[in-house]
Amino acid sequence: MKILTMVARILLGLMFVVFGLNVFLRFIPAQKMPGDAGTLMGLMMTHGWFAFYGFVEMVGGVLVLFGRYVAIGLILLGGMIVNILLFHLTLAPASIGPGVFAAILEIILIYEYRASFQGVFSAKG
C-alpha cells in the first residue's frame, strides 16, 4: 500500500503543479471551449480568477508532492477537484476524464492519511 500511496501522491502533486504553472507560463496551449464553458473560462481569465486557481493548485500540488503537510495539500486540492468535477459535469461532460482521475487519486490519499483528518470528524474537536 505504501507504493500505491507514493505513486498517487506523486501523480496528483505533479498534475497540479504542472497545471498550476501552466496558468502563469502557458506552455500547454489552451483549447477553445464552445458555448457556456468557453464563456465561463473567458470570464475567469479576464478577471484574474485563473491566477488565484493556479496559485492554489501549485501550493497544494507542492505540499502533496514533497510529502510535507500532505493533509493541508489534500484540503486545498479537494476544493479544486470538486470545482473541476462540477465544471465538467455541468458544462463540458466530454472532458471529465482527468478530473475523475484526480478525484480517485485524492480519495486514495485521503484514505491513507485518514488519521490526519480524524479531528475533523469528532464531535468535540
C-alpha positions as CSV (number, residue, x, y, z in Angstrom):
1,M,0.0,0.0,0.0
2,K,3.0,2.3,0.6
3,I,3.9,2.1,-3.1
4,L,0.3,3.0,-4.2
5,T,0.3,5.9,-1.8
6,M,3.6,7.2,-3.1
7,V,2.6,6.8,-6.7
8,A,-0.8,8.5,-6.1
9,R,0.9,11.4,-4.2
10,I,3.5,11.9,-6.9
11,L,0.9,11.8,-9.8
12,L,-1.6,14.1,-8.0
13,G,1.1,16.5,-6.9
14,L,2.7,16.7,-10.4
15,M,-0.6,17.1,-12.1
16,F,-1.5,20.1,-10.0
17,V,2.0,21.7,-10.1
18,V,2.2,21.4,-13.9
19,F,-1.3,22.8,-14.5
20,G,-0.8,25.4,-11.9
21,L,2.4,26.6,-13.5
22,N,0.7,26.5,-16.9
23,V,-1.7,29.2,-15.7
24,F,1.3,31.6,-15.4
25,L,3.7,30.3,-18.1
26,R,1.3,29.0,-20.7
27,F,3.4,26.1,-22.0
28,I,0.3,23.9,-22.8
29,P,-1.9,25.5,-25.5
30,A,-5.4,26.3,-24.4
31,Q,-8.2,24.6,-26.2
32,K,-11.2,26.7,-27.4
33,M,-14.3,25.6,-25.5
34,P,-17.7,26.1,-27.1
35,G,-20.8,27.6,-25.5
36,D,-21.2,28.4,-21.8
37,A,-18.0,26.6,-20.9
38,G,-16.0,28.9,-23.1
39,T,-17.8,32.0,-21.8
40,L,-17.1,31.0,-18.2
41,M,-13.4,30.3,-18.9
42,G,-13.1,33.6,-20.7
43,L,-14.6,35.5,-17.8
44,M,-12.4,33.7,-15.3
45,M,-9.3,34.5,-17.4
46,T,-10.3,38.2,-17.9
47,H,-11.0,38.8,-14.2
48,G,-8.0,37.1,-12.8
49,W,-9.6,34.0,-11.2
50,F,-7.2,31.7,-13.0
51,A,-4.2,33.4,-11.3
52,F,-5.7,32.5,-7.9
53,Y,-6.6,29.0,-9.0
54,G,-3.1,28.5,-10.4
55,F,-1.5,29.6,-7.2
56,V,-3.7,27.3,-5.1
57,E,-3.1,24.4,-7.5
58,M,0.7,25.0,-7.2
59,V,0.7,25.3,-3.4
60,G,-1.5,22.2,-2.9
61,G,0.5,20.2,-5.5
62,V,3.9,21.1,-4.0
63,L,2.6,20.1,-0.5
64,V,1.4,16.8,-1.7
65,L,4.3,16.1,-4.0
66,F,7.0,16.7,-1.4
67,G,5.1,14.7,1.3
68,R,5.2,17.5,3.9
69,Y,1.9,18.8,5.2
70,V,0.1,16.4,2.9
71,A,-3.2,16.8,4.7
72,I,-3.2,20.6,4.1
73,G,-2.4,20.0,0.4
74,L,-5.2,17.5,0.1
75,I,-7.6,20.0,1.6
76,L,-6.6,22.7,-0.9
77,L,-6.7,20.2,-3.8
78,G,-10.0,18.7,-2.7
79,G,-11.8,22.0,-3.2
80,M,-10.2,22.4,-6.6
81,I,-11.1,18.9,-7.6
82,V,-14.8,19.4,-6.6
83,N,-14.8,22.6,-8.7
84,I,-13.2,20.8,-11.7
85,L,-15.8,17.9,-11.5
86,L,-18.7,20.3,-11.2
87,F,-17.5,22.4,-14.1
88,H,-17.2,19.2,-16.3
89,L,-20.4,17.7,-15.1
90,T,-22.4,20.8,-15.9
91,L,-20.6,22.5,-18.8
92,A,-18.2,20.1,-20.5
93,P,-19.0,16.4,-19.7
94,A,-17.0,15.0,-22.6
95,S,-13.7,16.0,-21.0
96,I,-14.3,14.9,-17.4
97,G,-11.7,12.1,-17.5
98,P,-8.7,13.9,-15.9
99,G,-11.0,15.3,-13.2
100,V,-12.2,11.8,-12.3
101,F,-8.6,10.5,-12.3
102,A,-7.6,13.3,-9.9
103,A,-10.6,12.6,-7.7
104,I,-9.7,8.9,-7.5
105,L,-6.1,9.8,-6.5
106,E,-7.4,12.3,-3.9
107,I,-9.7,9.6,-2.4
108,I,-6.8,7.1,-2.2
109,L,-4.7,9.7,-0.4
110,I,-7.4,10.8,2.0
111,Y,-7.9,7.2,2.9
112,E,-4.2,6.7,3.5
113,Y,-3.9,9.9,5.5
114,R,-7.2,9.5,7.3
115,A,-5.5,9.8,10.8
116,S,-4.7,13.4,9.9
117,F,-8.4,14.1,9.4
118,Q,-9.8,12.4,12.5
119,G,-10.2,15.6,14.4
120,V,-12.5,17.0,11.7
121,F,-15.0,14.2,12.2
122,S,-15.0,14.2,16.1
123,A,-17.9,15.9,17.8
124,K,-15.7,17.7,20.4
125,G,-12.8,18.8,18.1
